[in-house]
Amino acid sequence: MTEQRKNGGQKKYQVGVEAALEVMGGKWKPLIIYHLMTGRKRTSELRRLMPAITQKMLTTQLRGFEKDEIITRKVYNEVPPKVEYELTPYGWGLKPALDLLCYWGEDHLEKVYGDKSKVLEEFQSCKE
């Protein structure tokens, strides 16, 4: 979530990367966006795609993205409740940056391990 100073003033940034990392930084945020780039998802689907994330962490990250208008949350009026998340047009603006990070990450795995398939599950490949 974008920070505000306690006295109500705007936070000052040194470079744009700092602002981007404030919104996208951390272990889970880029992965959540990556998975939402393939289409809208329910919370349970995101948990399946990222089994190591806790429910609390996922909920916190989703709420932050919703506040920053990166994603939208759609609640269906049914029992049990159905909730889906998807990227907003503003959120889709992150796609080129995440694509480049993904490509770089795969090249890095290739460099370090010689064969990225030893350590990268196929469904997570950027180049599919």
Sequence and secondary structure as in RCSB ss.txt:
>XXXX:A:sequence
MTEQRKNGGQKKYQVGVEAALEVMGGKWKPLIIYHLMTGRKRTSELRRLMPAITQKMLTTQLRGFEKDEIITRKV
YNEVPPKVEYELTPYGWGLKPALDLLCYWGEDHLEKVYGDKSKVLEEFQSCKE
>XXXX:A:secstr
   B TTS B   SSHHHHHHHHH SSSHHHHHHHHTTS EEHHHHHHHSTTS HHHHHHHHHHHHHTTSEEEEE
ESSSS EEEEEE HHHHTTHHHHHHHHHHHHHHHHHHHS GGGTS GGG TT 
